[in-house]
Amino acid sequence: MSKKNLISPLILMVLSLCLLLVPGEIITTAIQIIGLIILVASLTYVIISIKHKMTNIVLLTPVITTIMGLLMVLYPKSVIGIIPLMVGLWILGKSLFKLNIILAMKKSKDKNWIKLAIVTIITTILGLVLVFNPFKTVEFMLRIIALIILFYSILDIINYFLAKPKEVKVIRK
């Protein structure tokens, strides 16, 4: 194995350490960079559309995209929080639905209603965490991913040294 095989795990290790130490900044910067790219591309399209005197309907998409890119650059944490917020609201909706099932089970004297109630309380709490703290939730998930990448890169480096051919001295008679 050549030393080039160490490059990938070392890069992954550095990336995972960055994600572990400053996940919020990494996410925010990534969203802002993507937003800037979208902003430049859509503004270019708006300028070309105006220059070629295209219809207002043709301008609608790049104008909306420009606004989206601008929001990503100016308010990256808000953009990041949308996905966990939506998932959290979905979980809360499912929990409310299960509440009806729990009440029906309790009314029919089904003993499993308590177990279902415990699970529903846990999922409701998780949904509330996602709704009220979406950015920290994304940071936490990113840290878990970073730990997995770090673990993988360490194992890859160990594999490199285990598989590295050893120099063997041949004794000639």
C-alpha positions in Angstrom: 0.0 0.0 0.0 1.3 3.4 -0.9 1.2 6.5 1.4 -1.4 7.9 -1.0 -3.8 5.5 0.7 -3.5 7.6 3.9 -4.7 10.8 2.2 -8.4 10.0 2.2 -8.7 8.9 5.8 -6.6 11.8 7.0 -8.8 14.3 5.1 -11.9 12.6 6.5 -10.4 12.7 10.0 -9.8 16.5 9.7 -13.3 17.0 8.3 -14.9 15.0 11.1 -13.0 16.9 13.7 -14.2 20.2 12.2 -17.8 18.9 12.2 -17.4 17.8 15.8 -15.9 21.0 17.1 -17.8 23.7 15.1 -20.8 22.0 13.4 -22.9 25.2 13.5 -20.3 27.3 11.7 -19.8 24.5 9.1 -23.5 24.3 8.4 -24.0 28.0 8.3 -21.0 28.6 6.0 -22.2 25.8 3.7 -25.7 27.2 3.4 -24.3 30.7 2.8 -22.0 29.4 0.0 -24.8 27.5 -1.6 -27.0 30.6 -1.3 -24.3 32.8 -2.8 -24.0 30.4 -5.8 -27.8 30.3 -6.3 -27.9 34.1 -5.9 -25.2 34.7 -8.6 -26.6 32.2 -11.0 -30.2 33.5 -10.7 -29.1 37.2 -10.9 -27.2 36.3 -14.0 -30.3 34.8 -15.5 -32.4 37.8 -14.5 -29.9 40.1 -16.3 -29.9 37.9 -19.4 -33.7 37.8 -19.4 -34.0 41.5 -19.1 -31.4 42.1 -21.7 -33.2 39.8 -24.2 -36.6 41.4 -23.2 -38.2 38.1 -22.1 -41.7 38.0 -20.7 -42.6 38.6 -17.0 -43.5 34.9 -16.6 -40.0 33.9 -17.7 -38.6 36.3 -15.0 -40.7 34.8 -12.2 -38.5 31.7 -11.5 -35.1 33.5 -11.4 -36.6 36.3 -9.2 -37.9 33.7 -6.7 -34.6 31.8 -6.9 -32.7 35.1 -6.3 -34.9 35.8 -3.2 -34.2 32.2 -2.0 -30.4 32.6 -2.5 -30.5 36.0 -0.7 -32.4 34.4 2.3 -29.8 31.6 2.4 -27.0 34.2 2.5 -28.6 36.5 5.0 -30.5 34.0 7.3 -28.7 30.6 7.0 -29.9 29.4 10.4 -33.5 30.0 9.5 -33.1 28.0 6.3 -31.4 25.2 8.3 -34.2 25.1 10.8 -37.0 24.5 8.3 -36.4 20.8 7.8 -36.2 19.8 11.4 -39.2 22.1 12.0 -41.3 20.3 9.4 -40.2 16.9 10.7 -41.1 18.0 14.3 -44.5 19.2 13.3 -45.1 15.9 11.4 -44.1 13.9 14.6 -46.4 16.1 16.7 -49.3 15.4 14.3 -48.7 11.7 14.5 -48.6 11.9 18.3 -51.9 13.7 18.4 -53.4 11.0 16.2 -52.0 8.3 18.5 -53.6 10.1 21.5 -57.0 9.2 20.0 -55.9 5.6 19.8 -54.7 5.6 23.4 -57.9 7.0 24.6 -59.9 4.4 22.7 -57.6 1.6 24.1 -58.0 2.9 27.6 -61.8 3.1 27.3 -61.9 -0.5 26.0 -59.7 -1.5 29.0 -56.8 -2.6 26.7 -53.8 -3.0 29.0 -51.3 -1.9 26.2 -52.6 1.6 26.3 -50.0 2.5 28.9 -47.1 1.3 26.7 -48.4 3.2 23.8 -48.9 6.3 25.9 -45.2 6.1 27.1 -44.0 5.8 23.5 -46.2 8.6 22.4 -45.0 10.9 25.2 -41.4 10.2 24.1 -42.2 10.9 20.4 -44.0 14.1 21.4 -41.0 15.3 23.4 -38.7 14.5 20.4 -41.1 16.4 18.1 -41.1 19.4 20.5 -37.3 19.4 20.6 -37.3 19.5 16.8 -39.9 22.3 16.6 -38.4 24.5 19.3 -34.7 23.8 18.8 -34.2 22.9 15.2 -30.6 24.3 14.7 -29.2 22.5 17.8 -30.9 19.3 16.5 -29.1 19.6 13.2 -25.8 20.3 15.0 -26.4 17.2 17.1 -27.1 15.0 14.1 -24.1 16.4 12.3 -21.9 15.5 15.4 -23.2 11.9 15.2 -22.3 11.8 11.5 -18.9 13.3 12.3 -18.2 10.6 15.0 -19.0 7.9 12.4 -16.7 9.5 9.9 -14.0 9.9 12.5 -14.3 6.3 13.6 -14.2 5.1 10.0 -11.1 7.2 9.2 -9.3 5.9 12.3 -10.1 2.3 11.2 -8.9 3.1 7.7 -5.6 4.3 9.0 -5.3 1.2 11.2 -6.0 -0.9 8.1 -3.3 0.9 6.2 -0.7 0.0 8.8 -1.9 -3.6 9.1 -2.0 -4.2 5.4 1.3 -2.3 4.7 3.8 -4.8 3.3 6.6 -5.4 5.7 10.2 -5.4 4.5 11.5 -8.9 4.8 15.2 -9.6 4.8 16.2 -12.6 2.7 19.1 -14.5 4.0 21.1 -16.2 1.2 23.2 -19.2 1.8 
